[in-house]
């Protein structure tokens, strides 16, 4: 993921004769339709590039963490014998990339102080799922599961230009081609849709 991120940044600098902006945002992350209540908050780093007044291209890197309420489940050893009832804490860590474009719906990005936009692109997520088992009489055990999700992202929102800062409110609707939440036995749970709403700001670093 680091190599991909560095490569996309390098491509942005290669075309830096146009506008290149960096910024940050903070907002929600949700998996509607999941078996769990899966709403959390997290930061987003933004890189945006434009050589057209009506179109901008972006790379977003978001980081989310969600810990589910503890629940109890019976645990068995490798021979099928019951060990006991364990209190299980389940934690998801997401490193989530979005790359795509957005088009101005009112004027252009360079001159209009306030405008609306819409766009779309691709999405790639690296998920680490960790289970902590607390069983009376036994040491705590931890199990980890890593998987990748990918699909398409669509966005709409508004921008307010206060030179040199641009304030942005963006809503995202993403469709994953793999389920977003995975179970500890390798089976997948939850829905294929991600939503997020972020408020952020960015500034130009080249012209």
Number of C-alpha atoms within 10 A of each C-alpha: 12 6 8 10 13 11 12 15 14 12 11 22 15 10 14 17 12 15 20 23 22 18 18 19 21 19 19 16 24 17 22 16 13 16 11 14 14 18 16 15 16 17 18 20 18 19 21 22 23 22 15 14 15 17 18 20 20 21 23 20 19 21 18 19 17 18 15 14 11 14 11 13 12 12 16 12 9 7 6 8 9 11 14 16 15 19 17 21 17 20 17 20 17 19 17 20 22 24 19 19 21 20 20 21 16 13 16 18 24 12 11 15 14 17 18 21 22 18 18 21 18 18 22 19 22 16 21 17 21 18 18 17 23 18 18 12 8 11 9 13 11 13 11 13 15 13 14 15 19 21 17 18 23 20 20 19 20 18 20 17 19 11 10 9 14 19 19 21 18 20 18 20 16 22 21 19 12 16 19 22 21 19 13 14 7 10 9 13 15 18 18 20 21 18 18 20 19 20 18 19 20 21 19 17 11 14 11
